[in-house]
């Protein structure tokens, strides 16, 4: 049962809400609030459901910008240096060590990093980033996947060179030509063992 204090508080909220809608709630307080009591529980359930639904909708992973909640969106440079370039290097190192399983894993990670980058930055200089990424990676990724599955080092080298050239072509077209990517000349990931796992 609601106490008098709760009725007064509820009446104030009701008066405020009704004033926003232009309703005149000039009637005795005990009568007006009690007349709404049969609707209190369903109204509370609806309000809770709306709050939960709104929160779940905001946490939806398909929301275009997950960074809105944190206020941080990695820059294009951040994506390249922190997620794409290291995977590009580890992919090459894996194949040099004939660790084809890890190469397949790292190729998947590289594809995912490019996809996240394109979702985070849909356009750059009025150019659709996803279209640009697809145009320079689609064929090399297919060639690399085929080479890794068949453990074809020569096919991998060609696909990797094509991917690297595609990266540089993209950098040029986006006015970042000072960034030149190349096939790694040495392995420099000192904290990872790239030897294939023993069965």
JOHU-V540782 format. One record per residue. N is the residue number from 0. RES is the residue in one small letter. SS is DSSP state (h for helix, s for strand, l for the rest). PHI is phi in degrees with one decimal (* if undefined). NEAR is the number of other ideal C-beta (glycine too) atoms within 12 Angstrom. Layout:
n:N res:RES ss:SS phi:PHI near:NEAR
n:N res:RES ss:SS phi:PHI near:NEAR
This chain:
n:0 res:x ss:l phi:* near:8
n:1 res:x ss:l phi:-81.2 near:17
n:2 res:x ss:l phi:-80.9 near:10
n:3 res:x ss:h phi:-59.7 near:14
n:4 res:x ss:h phi:-62.8 near:11
n:5 res:x ss:h phi:-66.5 near:16
n:6 res:x ss:h phi:-65.4 near:24
n:7 res:x ss:h phi:-63.7 near:17
n:8 res:x ss:h phi:-62.2 near:16
n:9 res:x ss:h phi:-61.9 near:28
n:10 res:x ss:h phi:-63.4 near:28
n:11 res:x ss:h phi:-63.8 near:18
n:12 res:x ss:h phi:-61.7 near:20
n:13 res:x ss:h phi:-63.8 near:27
n:14 res:x ss:h phi:-59.8 near:22
n:15 res:x ss:h phi:-63.3 near:14
n:16 res:x ss:h phi:-61.7 near:17
n:17 res:x ss:h phi:-69.2 near:19
n:18 res:x ss:h phi:-67.3 near:14
n:19 res:x ss:h phi:-65.8 near:11
n:20 res:x ss:h phi:-91.2 near:11
n:21 res:x ss:l phi:87.7 near:8
n:22 res:x ss:l phi:-84.4 near:14
n:23 res:x ss:l phi:-100.0 near:10
n:24 res:x ss:l phi:-105.1 near:24
n:25 res:x ss:l phi:-85.4 near:12
n:26 res:x ss:l phi:-139.8 near:17
n:27 res:x ss:l phi:-57.0 near:12
n:28 res:x ss:h phi:-60.8 near:20
n:29 res:x ss:h phi:-63.1 near:16
n:30 res:x ss:h phi:-73.6 near:14
n:31 res:x ss:h phi:-64.9 near:22
n:32 res:x ss:h phi:-72.2 near:29
n:33 res:x ss:h phi:-67.8 near:21
n:34 res:x ss:h phi:-68.5 near:18
n:35 res:x ss:l phi:-95.0 near:26
n:36 res:x ss:h phi:-58.9 near:21
n:37 res:x ss:h phi:-61.4 near:10
n:38 res:x ss:h phi:-94.6 near:16
n:39 res:x ss:h phi:-63.3 near:21
n:40 res:x ss:h phi:-66.6 near:13
n:41 res:x ss:h phi:-61.2 near:13
n:42 res:x ss:h phi:-64.4 near:18
n:43 res:x ss:h phi:-63.3 near:15
n:44 res:x ss:h phi:-63.3 near:13
n:45 res:x ss:h phi:-63.3 near:14
n:46 res:x ss:h phi:-63.2 near:17
n:47 res:x ss:h phi:-64.9 near:14
n:48 res:x ss:h phi:-61.3 near:14
n:49 res:x ss:h phi:-63.9 near:14
n:50 res:x ss:h phi:-64.0 near:14
n:51 res:x ss:h phi:-65.1 near:14
n:52 res:x ss:h phi:-62.5 near:14
n:53 res:x ss:h phi:-63.5 near:13
n:54 res:x ss:h phi:-65.9 near:13
n:55 res:x ss:h phi:-64.8 near:14
n:56 res:x ss:h phi:-65.5 near:13
n:57 res:x ss:h phi:-68.5 near:17
n:58 res:x ss:l phi:-89.7 near:14
n:59 res:x ss:l phi:-58.6 near:15
n:60 res:x ss:l phi:-65.4 near:13
n:61 res:x ss:l phi:-83.5 near:11
n:62 res:x ss:l phi:-59.6 near:14
n:63 res:x ss:l phi:-52.4 near:15
n:64 res:x ss:l phi:-126.8 near:20
n:65 res:x ss:l phi:-68.9 near:19
n:66 res:x ss:h phi:-70.9 near:18
n:67 res:x ss:h phi:-60.4 near:14
n:68 res:x ss:h phi:-69.1 near:14
n:69 res:x ss:h phi:-96.8 near:9
n:70 res:x ss:l phi:81.3 near:8
n:71 res:x ss:l phi:-119.4 near:12
n:72 res:x ss:l phi:-122.9 near:20
n:73 res:x ss:l phi:-57.3 near:22
n:74 res:x ss:l phi:-71.1 near:17
n:75 res:x ss:h phi:-58.9 near:31
n:76 res:x ss:h phi:-60.3 near:19
n:77 res:x ss:h phi:-58.3 near:19
n:78 res:x ss:h phi:-60.0 near:29
n:79 res:x ss:h phi:-63.7 near:30
n:80 res:x ss:h phi:-76.2 near:19
n:81 res:x ss:h phi:-90.4 near:16
n:82 res:x ss:h phi:-123.4 near:27
n:83 res:x ss:h phi:-85.0 near:37
n:84 res:x ss:h phi:-60.5 near:29
n:85 res:x ss:h phi:-61.2 near:23
n:86 res:x ss:h phi:-70.4 near:33
n:87 res:x ss:h phi:-59.3 near:38
n:88 res:x ss:h phi:-67.0 near:30
n:89 res:x ss:h phi:-63.7 near:32
n:90 res:x ss:h phi:-60.5 near:43
n:91 res:x ss:h phi:-62.9 near:38
n:92 res:x ss:h phi:-61.6 near:29
n:93 res:x ss:h phi:-58.3 near:38
n:94 res:x ss:h phi:-71.2 near:37
n:95 res:x ss:h phi:-61.7 near:26
n:96 res:x ss:l phi:-96.3 near:23
n:97 res:x ss:l phi:56.0 near:19
n:98 res:x ss:l phi:-97.4 near:28
n:99 res:x ss:h phi:-66.3 near:27
n:100 res:x ss:h phi:-64.1 near:22
n:101 res:x ss:h phi:-69.3 near:28
n:102 res:x ss:h phi:-61.5 near:36
n:103 res:x ss:h phi:-63.4 near:26
n:104 res:x ss:h phi:-60.8 near:22
n:105 res:x ss:h phi:-70.0 near:35
n:106 res:x ss:h phi:-62.8 near:36
n:107 res:x ss:h phi:-60.6 near:22
n:108 res:x ss:h phi:-64.7 near:23
n:109 res:x ss:h phi:-65.4 near:39
n:110 res:x ss:h phi:-59.9 near:29
n:111 res:x ss:h phi:-63.3 near:21
n:112 res:x ss:h phi:-64.2 near:31
n:113 res:x ss:h phi:-63.7 near:37
n:114 res:x ss:h phi:-64.8 near:23
n:115 res:x ss:h phi:-64.7 near:29
n:116 res:x ss:h phi:-59.5 near:34
n:117 res:x ss:h phi:-66.7 near:29
n:118 res:x ss:h phi:-69.3 near:25
n:119 res:x ss:h phi:-72.3 near:29
n:120 res:x ss:l phi:-127.4 near:29
n:121 res:x ss:l phi:-61.4 near:19
n:122 res:x ss:s phi:-137.8 near:17
n:123 res:x ss:s phi:-144.3 near:26
n:124 res:x ss:l phi:54.2 near:14
n:125 res:x ss:l phi:64.1 near:10
n:126 res:x ss:s phi:-108.5 near:19
n:127 res:x ss:s phi:-65.9 near:17
n:128 res:x ss:h phi:-63.6 near:28
n:129 res:x ss:h phi:-59.2 near:22
n:130 res:x ss:h phi:-63.6 near:18
n:131 res:x ss:h phi:-63.9 near:30
n:132 res:x ss:h phi:-60.0 near:39
n:133 res:x ss:h phi:-60.3 near:20
n:134 res:x ss:h phi:-64.5 near:21
n:135 res:x ss:h phi:-99.8 near:28
n:136 res:x ss:h phi:-114.6 near:37
n:137 res:x ss:h phi:-56.2 near:22
n:138 res:x ss:h phi:-68.6 near:18
n:139 res:x ss:h phi:-59.2 near:35
n:140 res:x ss:h phi:-62.3 near:31
n:141 res:x ss:h phi:-63.7 near:19
n:142 res:x ss:h phi:-65.1 near:26
n:143 res:x ss:h phi:-65.1 near:40
n:144 res:x ss:h phi:-60.4 near:28
n:145 res:x ss:h phi:-63.0 near:20
n:146 res:x ss:h phi:-64.3 near:29
n:147 res:x ss:h phi:-66.6 near:33
n:148 res:x ss:h phi:-62.0 near:18
n:149 res:x ss:l phi:-93.8 near:17
n:150 res:x ss:l phi:53.9 near:19
n:151 res:x ss:l phi:-101.6 near:21
n:152 res:x ss:h phi:-63.6 near:22
n:153 res:x ss:h phi:-67.4 near:15
n:154 res:x ss:h phi:-63.4 near:22
n:155 res:x ss:h phi:-63.5 near:34
n:156 res:x ss:h phi:-58.4 near:22
n:157 res:x ss:h phi:-67.2 near:21
n:158 res:x ss:h phi:-61.6 near:35
n:159 res:x ss:h phi:-67.6 near:39
n:160 res:x ss:h phi:-63.9 near:24
n:161 res:x ss:h phi:-64.5 near:25
n:162 res:x ss:h phi:-62.5 near:38
n:163 res:x ss:h phi:-62.2 near:31
n:164 res:x ss:h phi:-63.4 near:22
n:165 res:x ss:h phi:-62.5 near:29
n:166 res:x ss:h phi:-59.6 near:35
n:167 res:x ss:h phi:-65.9 near:23
n:168 res:x ss:h phi:-63.6 near:23
n:169 res:x ss:h phi:-64.3 near:35
n:170 res:x ss:h phi:-57.4 near:26
n:171 res:x ss:h phi:-61.3 near:18
n:172 res:x ss:h phi:-69.0 near:21
n:173 res:x ss:l phi:-97.9 near:26
n:174 res:x ss:l phi:64.1 near:13
n:175 res:x ss:l phi:-123.2 near:21
n:176 res:x ss:l phi:-63.1 near:14
n:177 res:x ss:l phi:-70.3 near:11
n:178 res:x ss:l phi:-91.7 near:22
n:179 res:x ss:l phi:-118.2 near:16
n:180 res:x ss:l phi:-98.0 near:28
n:181 res:x ss:l phi:-140.7 near:19
n:182 res:x ss:l phi:-65.1 near:25
n:183 res:x ss:l phi:-56.4 near:23
n:184 res:x ss:l phi:-91.0 near:10
n:185 res:x ss:l phi:-156.4 near:12
n:186 res:x ss:l phi:-86.9 near:21
n:187 res:x ss:l phi:-134.9 near:15
n:188 res:x ss:l phi:-122.2 near:23
n:189 res:x ss:l phi:-66.1 near:9
n:190 res:x ss:l phi:-98.2 near:9
n:191 res:x ss:l phi:-128.8 near:17
n:192 res:x ss:l phi:-92.1 near:16
n:193 res:x ss:l phi:-97.2 near:28
n:194 res:x ss:l phi:-65.5 near:15
n:195 res:x ss:l phi:-58.5 near:19
n:196 res:x ss:l phi:-65.9 near:14
n:197 res:x ss:l phi:-81.7 near:7
n:198 res:x ss:l phi:-65.5 near:4
